[in-house]
Structure formats: structure tokens, C-alpha cells
Amino acid sequence: MRRPKITFLGAGSTVFAKSLLGDILSYPELADARIVLFDVNPERLAASAAVGERIRQQLKVSATIEATTDRDRALDGTDYAINMVQVGGYQPATVIDFDTPKAFGLRQTIADTLGIGGIMRALRTIPVLIGMSKDMERLCPDVVHINYTNPMAMNCWALGRASSIRTVGLCHSVPYTAQELAKDIGVPFEEISYLVAGINHMAFYLKFERDGEDLYPLIRKVIEEDRVPKWNRVRYDMFSRLGYFVTESSEHFAEYVPWYIKSGRDDLIERYNIPLDEYPRRCVNQIADWETLSRELLDPAKEIPIERSVEYGSIIIRSMETGEPSVIYGNVPNSGIITNLPDGCCVEVPCLVDRNGIQPVRIGAIPVHLAALMQTNINVQALTVEAILSGRRDHIYHAAMLDPHTAAELDLDQIYALVDRLLEAHGDWIPESLRA
């Protein structure tokens, strides 16, 4: 069996890199892989490389771990590129994405997928990803690009239009939510089968079963018996109204729709337990914990805990290398996969993986009300991608105008003023063609 080269882009995310490295190197078929870690932050990169070497030694495998700040070197001849970059970081980008809208009365929870925060994250991220993809076309044209970077749907949609590189977007919300629901209804997760389709962070379980038995009645019983976890009230409320359970968390979903976060309605915030400014809190905690976590992971006296995660990245690589088939959930271009969503948009569906690559499963039409809800988000994604690829600044305003949460809170003059202020605040993080 050949020795694959696997490149991590944004490897300074030490904890996530550690999880993926453990997944990859614990497969015997990948135990001699050549791992190359790339990041623009030398300190974080060195920490990830040291952790990777610890994992290699602990697993007693023959893989090699390299670290470099040279992107060409990292990508040259690579077979798999795993992307986890965050352009702009917590400071200044995330702070701007939250504080500037808040000055207009627009409050957010996560702001990395949709909404005005998601739009701005796309504007600074997609040009970097396109630059990376052009490097891949030059240095490793047959690479499989595995993207974990948000905003997932917009990033993958843009790459599908701008590059010939094979890209699949991966998110853990499908298996994580299934595990949560299994716990809520008291059914072992291993006994559950499901079918999910939609768009990233707004896909729905079209089937949720055990041995062919529909388990949705047990989920309804959670509501009837007043056992809904307090952190999941938004999703259970949507389930009661839509009849299908959504894959992404309540704190995410609350800002994809116009109904839960409203000025002057703090009763809604309390009733649905919506954690405003949740992502900045997470960032601050992660930054504070990073040194402690890195120290613990590097301590030779402590064994690094290695357990297989739910992430699909290592599964894809193993199936493509061995030919042993697997099924993952991936974000891919919609080429007639979901027939009542637009062609070319990014959809999240089951995919068969083997030596032939990543092969999406055709779903057909999904329930019309779910497609209609997704379309409200797809509108924003489409206009943001078009703004970046065409250089048309006016489409940024159009995307913000059509964003469900933004439009529910601000009038048109406020939306235009907010976009102008955000673009100015982000400065060089935004392409020059969109700042003019």
C-alpha cells in the first residue's frame, strides 16, 4: 500500500489537529502516512507538531510529522489537504463581527454561518481559500480537499465555481445531533439509522429509525413530558412546528431565522434559553485554555488521550486508500441531488466513499416546507458568493437585505450603514474590489 501525504492547513488549531491526527494514525492502513502541518503562526504550529509527534510515538507507528510555514512545500504533491483555517482570528475579526452589529441593535449568537457575521466571515475567508485552491491546481491537481472551515456552505459553493479541485465540506453536526437525540429518547445510538439532507447547519433528519421503526414519536414524547433540554429549546420548538428535526444546535439555528432573537423581546431570549454572544465567549475561553491544554498535551509524564472522534476526515482517507467503502455526510455541489433546491448550491447529503472518490447519494425532492426554509438561507449564500466572485459590492448589501435575522431587526438604511461600517472596520481582510 502506498504512503499518502496528508497536509493540514491551519494546523495551529492544536486541539482539533490532535483529534484528527489521532483518528488518522490509529488506522493501521494509514500508520505510515506522511503528515505535513502548515500554519502562519510558528508558535502554534510548533505546539501542534510536538503533539503530533507525541501521538505518533504513543501509537508506535512509522508515520512522519513535518511542520512548515511554507504553503507551497506543504501542498506540493499532497494527496489530501485538510483545511481548518480561520481568517482574521478572534482578534480583530470575530470581535468586529459581533460588536459592530450590536451597535445597531443587531444581536447574534455564533455568527460564523449566516447573518451579517457569516457574510463578513465569507468575505475574508473565500478569497484565501480560492488562493489555496489555485496553489493546489499548480502543485497537487489530484488532491482531495477536505474543508472544515466555516461558513461551510458559502466556502464550498465558491470553491465549486472557482476551482477544479475536488472539495468536500465536513461538519460533525449530523452525528452529534443523532447522539443527543438518542440520549433524549433512551435508545442506544448504535441501534439508530437515519437519513439526513439539506444544507449545512440546516439539514433535517428525513428518517430517524431503529430496525425500520420510526423514532419520531419518541422525540415528540420528550416535548409532551416536558423533558426538553434547556439548551435545545429552539430546535425542539422547530421540530414541533416542522415535523422534522434539524441537525445544527439551537444557538446556531436561532440566528438563521427571524423568530427567536428580536429587539424588545427578551422574553423570547429567556423562554428559549438563547445564548447571545456565545461565540466570543467560546473564543475567549479557548484562548485562555490553549496554553494549559498545550502544556498538558506536551507533558511527557502524561499520556495523551486518543479516542476516535466522530469526524469524517480520516474515514474518507482510509476508504479512498483501501477501497473499503464507507458512508459519510458531506457538503457538495447540488447537481440534481436535491431536486427542489437550486443547482450548484452546496448541499449536505450522505456520500459513498471508496477508491472512486466521494459519491453523493441522490435524494430527490425533500419536503416542500423544508426546502422553502432552506431557500431563505441559500439566497444569502448565493449573493455573498456572487459578490466575491464578481467583485460587486452591491451584492453584499443584497445578501444582508435578504438575511432573515438581519431583515427582521433593521431597516434598509440601517443595513446599508452597517455593511459600510463593517467593510471599513475589516480593512485589508476584505478584498480591495469590495472595499471600493
C-alpha positions as CSV (number, residue, x, y, z in Angstrom):
1,M,0.0,0.0,0.0
2,R,1.3,3.5,-0.9
3,R,2.3,6.1,1.7
4,P,-0.2,9.0,1.4
5,K,0.8,12.6,2.0
6,I,-1.7,14.4,4.2
7,T,-1.5,18.1,4.7
8,F,-3.1,20.1,7.5
9,L,-3.9,23.7,6.6
10,G,-4.3,25.9,9.7
11,A,-2.7,23.2,11.8
12,G,-2.1,25.7,14.6
13,S,-5.6,24.7,15.9
14,T,-3.8,22.3,18.2
15,V,-6.7,20.6,19.9
16,F,-8.6,19.9,16.6
17,A,-5.4,18.9,14.9
18,K,-4.7,16.5,17.7
19,S,-8.1,14.9,17.3
20,L,-7.7,14.4,13.5
21,L,-4.1,13.1,13.9
22,G,-5.3,10.5,16.4
23,D,-8.1,9.4,14.1
24,I,-5.7,9.1,11.1
25,L,-2.8,7.4,12.8
26,S,-4.9,4.9,14.7
27,Y,-5.9,3.3,11.4
28,P,-3.3,0.6,10.6
29,E,-3.6,1.3,6.9
30,L,-2.6,5.0,7.5
31,A,0.0,4.4,10.2
32,D,2.9,5.2,7.9
33,A,1.4,8.3,6.3
34,R,3.5,11.4,5.7
35,I,1.8,14.2,7.7
36,V,2.7,17.8,6.9
37,L,1.4,20.6,9.2
38,F,1.1,24.1,7.8
39,D,0.2,27.3,9.7
40,V,1.2,31.0,9.6
41,N,1.6,31.1,13.4
42,P,5.0,29.5,14.2
43,E,4.3,29.1,17.9
44,R,1.0,27.3,17.5
45,L,2.5,25.3,14.6
46,A,5.3,24.1,16.8
47,A,2.9,23.0,19.5
48,S,0.8,21.0,17.1
49,A,3.9,19.4,15.6
50,A,5.1,18.4,19.1
51,V,1.7,17.0,20.0
52,G,1.6,15.1,16.7
53,E,5.0,13.5,17.4
54,R,3.8,12.5,20.9
55,I,0.8,10.8,19.3
56,R,3.0,9.0,16.7
57,Q,5.3,7.7,19.5
58,Q,2.4,6.7,21.7
59,L,0.7,4.7,18.9
60,K,4.1,3.3,17.9
61,V,3.6,4.0,14.2
62,S,6.1,4.8,11.4
63,A,4.3,8.0,10.2
64,T,6.4,11.1,9.8
65,I,5.3,14.5,11.2
66,E,6.6,17.7,9.5
67,A,5.8,21.3,10.1
68,T,6.3,24.2,7.8
69,T,5.2,27.8,7.3
70,D,5.8,27.4,3.5
71,R,2.5,26.7,1.9
72,D,4.0,25.5,-1.4
73,R,6.1,23.0,0.4
74,A,3.1,21.8,2.4
75,L,0.9,21.3,-0.7
76,D,3.5,20.0,-3.2
77,G,2.4,16.6,-4.3
78,T,-0.1,16.1,-1.4
79,D,-2.9,13.6,-1.7
80,Y,-5.2,15.0,0.9
81,A,-5.4,18.6,2.2
82,I,-7.4,19.1,5.4
83,N,-8.4,22.8,5.8
84,M,-9.2,24.3,9.2
85,V,-8.0,27.9,8.7
86,Q,-9.7,30.9,10.5
87,V,-9.0,34.1,8.6
88,G,-8.8,37.1,10.9
89,G,-9.0,35.1,14.1
90,Y,-10.9,36.2,17.2
91,Q,-9.0,39.5,17.2
92,P,-9.8,41.5,15.2
93,A,-12.3,39.7,13.0
94,T,-14.7,38.0,15.4
95,V,-14.9,41.0,17.7
96,I,-15.8,43.2,14.8
97,D,-18.4,40.8,13.6
98,F,-20.2,41.0,17.0
99,D,-19.5,44.5,18.3
100,T,-20.3,46.5,15.2
101,P,-23.8,44.9,14.6
102,K,-24.5,45.2,18.3
103,A,-24.1,49.0,18.0
104,F,-27.0,48.9,15.5
105,G,-29.2,46.7,17.8
106,L,-28.4,43.5,16.0
107,R,-27.5,40.7,18.4
108,Q,-26.0,37.4,17.4
109,T,-25.1,34.0,18.9
110,I,-22.4,32.4,16.7
111,A,-22.2,34.5,13.5
112,D,-20.0,32.0,11.6
113,T,-22.5,30.6,9.1
114,L,-25.1,33.1,8.1
115,G,-26.3,36.5,9.2
116,I,-24.1,39.6,8.9
117,G,-21.3,37.9,10.8
118,G,-21.4,34.9,8.4
119,I,-21.4,37.2,5.4
120,M,-18.3,39.0,6.7
121,R,-16.5,35.8,7.5
122,A,-17.2,34.6,4.0
123,L,-15.8,37.8,2.5
124,R,-12.5,37.4,4.3
125,T,-12.3,33.6,4.0
126,I,-13.3,32.7,0.5
127,P,-10.5,34.7,-1.3
128,V,-7.9,32.9,0.9
129,L,-9.4,29.5,0.1
130,I,-9.5,30.3,-3.6
131,G,-5.8,31.3,-3.4
132,M,-5.1,28.0,-1.7
133,S,-7.1,26.1,-4.4
134,K,-5.1,27.8,-7.1
135,D,-1.9,26.6,-5.4
136,M,-3.4,23.1,-5.3
137,E,-4.2,23.2,-9.1
138,R,-0.5,24.0,-9.6
139,L,1.1,21.7,-7.0
140,C,-1.3,18.8,-6.4
141,P,-4.1,18.9,-9.0
142,D,-5.5,15.4,-8.0
143,V,-5.7,16.3,-4.3
144,V,-8.9,15.7,-2.3
145,H,-9.6,19.0,-0.4
146,I,-11.4,18.3,2.9
147,N,-12.8,21.6,4.2
148,Y,-13.7,22.1,7.9
149,T,-13.7,25.9,7.6
150,N,-16.9,28.0,8.1
151,P,-19.0,29.4,6.6
152,M,-19.2,25.9,5.2
153,A,-21.8,26.2,2.5
154,M,-20.6,29.5,1.1
155,N,-17.0,28.4,1.1
156,C,-17.7,25.1,-0.7
157,W,-20.1,26.8,-3.1
158,A,-17.5,29.4,-4.1
159,L,-14.7,26.8,-4.5
160,G,-17.0,24.7,-6.6
161,R,-17.4,27.6,-9.0
162,A,-13.8,29.0,-8.9
163,S,-11.7,25.9,-8.8
164,S,-11.3,22.5,-10.5
165,I,-10.0,21.0,-7.2
166,R,-12.3,18.3,-5.7
167,T,-13.6,19.7,-2.4
168,V,-15.9,18.2,0.2
169,G,-17.0,20.1,3.3
170,L,-17.3,18.2,6.6
171,C,-19.2,19.1,9.7
172,H,-19.9,17.0,12.8
173,S,-23.5,18.3,13.4
174,V,-25.2,15.2,11.9
175,P,-23.6,12.5,14.1
176,Y,-23.5,14.8,17.2
177,T,-27.2,15.6,17.0
178,A,-28.1,12.0,16.4
179,Q,-26.2,11.1,19.6
180,E,-28.0,13.8,21.5
181,L,-31.4,12.6,20.3
182,A,-30.5,9.0,21.1
183,K,-29.8,10.1,24.7
184,D,-33.0,12.2,24.9
185,I,-35.2,9.2,23.9
186,G,-33.2,6.5,25.7
187,V,-32.3,4.4,22.6
188,P,-28.7,3.2,22.1
189,F,-27.1,5.3,19.4
190,E,-25.6,2.2,17.7
191,E,-29.1,0.9,17.1
192,I,-30.3,4.1,15.3
193,S,-30.2,4.6,11.5
194,Y,-31.0,7.9,9.8
195,L,-31.2,9.8,6.5
196,V,-30.3,13.5,6.5
197,A,-30.5,16.0,3.7
198,G,-30.4,19.8,3.3
199,I,-27.8,22.5,3.6
200,N,-25.1,22.7,6.2
201,H,-26.4,23.7,9.6
202,M,-30.0,23.4,8.2
203,A,-30.3,19.8,7.2
204,F,-33.0,17.6,8.6
205,Y,-33.5,14.0,9.6
206,L,-35.8,12.7,6.9
207,K,-35.7,9.4,8.7
208,F,-34.8,8.5,12.2
209,E,-35.4,4.9,12.9
210,R,-34.5,1.7,14.8
211,D,-35.0,-1.6,12.8
212,G,-37.4,0.2,10.5
213,E,-39.4,1.7,13.3
214,D,-39.9,5.5,13.2
215,L,-38.5,7.0,16.3
216,Y,-40.0,10.5,15.8
217,P,-42.9,9.6,18.2
218,L,-40.3,9.1,21.0
219,I,-38.9,12.6,20.2
220,R,-42.4,14.1,20.4
221,K,-42.8,12.4,23.8
222,V,-39.8,14.4,25.0
223,I,-41.9,17.5,24.4
224,E,-45.1,16.1,25.9
225,E,-43.3,15.0,29.1
226,D,-41.5,18.4,29.4
227,R,-38.1,16.8,29.2
228,V,-36.6,19.1,26.5
229,P,-33.0,20.0,27.5
230,K,-32.9,23.7,28.3
231,W,-30.0,24.3,25.8
232,N,-32.1,22.7,23.0
233,R,-35.4,24.6,23.2
234,V,-35.2,26.3,19.8
235,R,-34.7,23.0,17.9
236,Y,-37.4,21.2,19.7
237,D,-39.7,24.2,19.1
238,M,-38.9,24.0,15.3
239,F,-39.5,20.2,15.4
240,S,-42.9,20.7,16.8
241,R,-43.8,23.1,14.0
242,L,-42.0,21.5,11.1
243,G,-42.2,17.8,11.9
244,Y,-38.5,17.1,11.3
245,F,-35.5,17.7,13.5
246,V,-32.7,19.9,12.3
247,T,-29.0,19.0,12.6
248,E,-27.4,22.1,14.0
249,S,-27.6,23.4,17.6
250,S,-30.2,25.7,18.9
251,E,-27.7,28.6,19.4
252,H,-26.8,28.4,15.7
253,F,-30.3,27.9,14.4
254,A,-31.8,30.8,16.4
255,E,-29.9,33.3,14.2
256,Y,-30.8,31.6,10.8
257,V,-34.5,32.6,11.2
258,P,-36.4,35.7,12.1
259,W,-38.4,34.4,15.1
260,Y,-36.2,34.0,18.2
261,I,-33.9,37.0,18.6
262,K,-35.9,40.2,18.4
263,S,-35.3,43.7,19.9
264,G,-37.5,44.4,22.9
265,R,-38.4,40.7,23.3
266,D,-36.1,39.5,26.0
267,D,-38.9,37.2,27.0
268,L,-38.1,35.1,23.9
269,I,-34.4,35.0,24.8
270,E,-35.3,33.7,28.2
271,R,-38.0,31.3,27.1
272,Y,-35.8,29.6,24.5
273,N,-32.6,30.0,26.5
274,I,-30.7,31.7,23.7
275,P,-27.0,32.4,24.5
276,L,-26.4,35.8,22.9
277,D,-22.6,36.5,22.2
278,E,-21.9,32.8,22.6
279,Y,-19.1,32.5,20.1
280,P,-17.0,35.3,21.5
281,R,-17.3,33.6,24.9
282,R,-16.1,30.4,23.4
283,C,-13.2,32.1,21.8
284,V,-12.1,33.8,25.0
285,N,-12.3,30.5,26.9
286,Q,-10.4,28.6,24.1
287,I,-7.6,31.2,24.0
288,A,-7.4,31.1,27.8
289,D,-7.3,27.3,27.8
290,W,-4.9,27.0,24.9
291,E,-1.7,27.3,26.9
292,T,-2.9,25.0,29.6
293,L,-4.1,22.4,27.1
294,S,-0.9,22.6,25.1
295,R,1.2,22.2,28.2
296,E,-0.8,19.2,29.3
297,L,-0.5,17.6,25.8
298,L,3.2,18.2,25.7
299,D,3.9,16.9,29.3
300,P,5.9,13.6,28.8
301,A,4.6,12.4,32.1
302,K,1.0,12.4,30.9
303,E,-0.3,10.1,28.3
304,I,-2.3,11.8,25.5
305,P,-5.9,10.5,25.4
306,I,-6.5,9.2,22.0
307,E,-10.1,8.1,21.1
308,R,-11.7,8.0,17.7
309,S,-13.8,11.1,17.1
310,V,-17.0,11.4,15.0
311,E,-15.1,13.5,12.4
312,Y,-15.3,12.0,8.9
313,G,-11.9,13.2,7.6
314,S,-9.9,10.1,8.5
315,I,-12.7,7.8,7.3
316,I,-12.6,9.4,3.8
317,I,-8.8,9.0,3.6
318,R,-8.9,5.4,4.7
319,S,-11.7,4.4,2.3
320,M,-10.0,6.1,-0.7
321,E,-6.7,4.4,0.2
322,T,-8.1,0.9,0.8
323,G,-11.2,0.8,-1.4
324,E,-13.2,-0.3,1.6
325,P,-16.5,1.6,1.3
326,S,-17.9,3.9,3.9
327,V,-20.7,6.4,4.1
328,I,-20.1,9.9,5.4
329,Y,-22.2,13.2,5.3
330,G,-20.5,15.7,3.0
331,N,-21.2,19.2,1.7
332,V,-21.0,19.0,-2.1
333,P,-22.4,20.9,-5.1
334,N,-26.0,20.2,-5.9
335,S,-26.1,18.6,-9.3
336,G,-29.6,17.2,-9.2
337,I,-29.0,15.6,-5.8
338,I,-31.9,17.5,-4.0
339,T,-34.2,18.4,-6.9
340,N,-36.1,21.2,-5.2
341,L,-33.0,23.2,-4.2
342,P,-31.1,25.2,-6.8
343,D,-28.5,23.6,-9.0
344,G,-25.0,24.5,-7.9
345,C,-25.8,25.4,-4.3
346,C,-24.0,23.5,-1.6
347,V,-26.0,20.6,-0.1
348,E,-25.3,18.3,2.8
349,V,-26.1,14.7,2.0
350,P,-24.9,11.1,2.5
351,C,-21.9,10.2,0.3
352,L,-20.4,6.8,-0.5
353,V,-16.6,6.8,-0.3
354,D,-14.3,4.3,-1.9
355,R,-11.4,4.3,-4.4
356,N,-13.7,6.1,-6.9
357,G,-13.8,9.1,-4.5
358,I,-16.7,10.8,-2.8
359,Q,-20.0,9.9,-4.5
360,P,-23.1,11.8,-3.2
361,V,-26.4,9.9,-2.8
362,R,-29.3,11.3,-4.9
363,I,-32.1,12.4,-2.5
364,G,-34.8,13.7,-4.9
365,A,-37.3,16.2,-3.6
366,I,-37.3,17.0,0.1
367,P,-40.5,18.2,2.0
368,V,-41.5,21.5,0.4
369,H,-41.7,23.5,3.6
370,L,-38.1,22.4,4.5
371,A,-36.9,23.4,1.0
372,A,-38.6,26.8,1.4
373,L,-36.9,27.4,4.7
374,M,-33.5,26.5,3.3
375,Q,-34.1,28.8,0.4
376,T,-34.1,31.8,2.7
377,N,-30.5,30.9,3.7
378,I,-29.5,29.9,0.2
379,N,-30.4,33.4,-1.0
380,V,-27.9,34.9,1.3
381,Q,-25.2,32.3,0.4
382,A,-25.8,32.9,-3.3
383,L,-25.5,36.7,-3.2
384,T,-22.4,36.6,-0.9
385,V,-20.6,34.1,-3.2
386,E,-21.6,36.2,-6.2
387,A,-20.3,39.4,-4.6
388,I,-16.9,37.7,-4.0
389,L,-16.5,36.1,-7.4
390,S,-17.8,39.1,-9.4
391,G,-16.3,41.9,-7.2
392,R,-19.8,43.5,-7.0
393,R,-20.1,45.3,-3.7
394,D,-23.8,45.9,-4.2
395,H,-24.4,42.2,-3.7
396,I,-23.1,42.4,-0.2
397,Y,-26.0,44.8,0.6
398,H,-28.4,42.5,-1.2
399,A,-27.2,39.5,0.8
400,A,-27.7,41.4,4.1
401,M,-31.1,42.7,3.0
402,L,-32.3,39.1,2.4
403,D,-30.8,37.7,5.6
404,P,-33.7,36.6,7.7
405,H,-32.4,37.7,11.1
406,T,-30.9,41.0,9.9
407,A,-34.0,41.9,7.9
408,A,-36.2,41.2,11.0
409,E,-34.2,43.7,13.1
410,L,-33.0,46.5,10.8
411,D,-34.5,48.8,8.2
412,L,-32.8,49.2,4.8
413,D,-30.9,52.4,5.7
414,Q,-29.5,50.7,8.8
415,I,-28.5,47.6,6.8
416,Y,-26.6,49.7,4.3
417,A,-24.9,51.7,7.1
418,L,-24.0,48.5,8.9
419,V,-22.4,46.9,5.9
420,D,-20.4,50.1,5.2
421,R,-19.1,50.2,8.7
422,L,-18.2,46.5,8.8
423,L,-16.3,46.7,5.5
424,E,-14.4,49.7,6.7
425,A,-13.6,48.0,10.1
426,H,-12.3,44.9,8.5
427,G,-10.0,46.8,6.2
428,D,-7.4,44.7,4.4
429,W,-9.2,41.5,5.5
430,I,-11.7,42.2,2.8
431,P,-10.7,42.1,-1.0
432,E,-10.0,45.6,-2.3
433,S,-12.6,45.2,-5.1
434,L,-15.3,45.0,-2.4
435,R,-14.0,47.9,-0.3
436,A,-14.1,50.5,-3.1
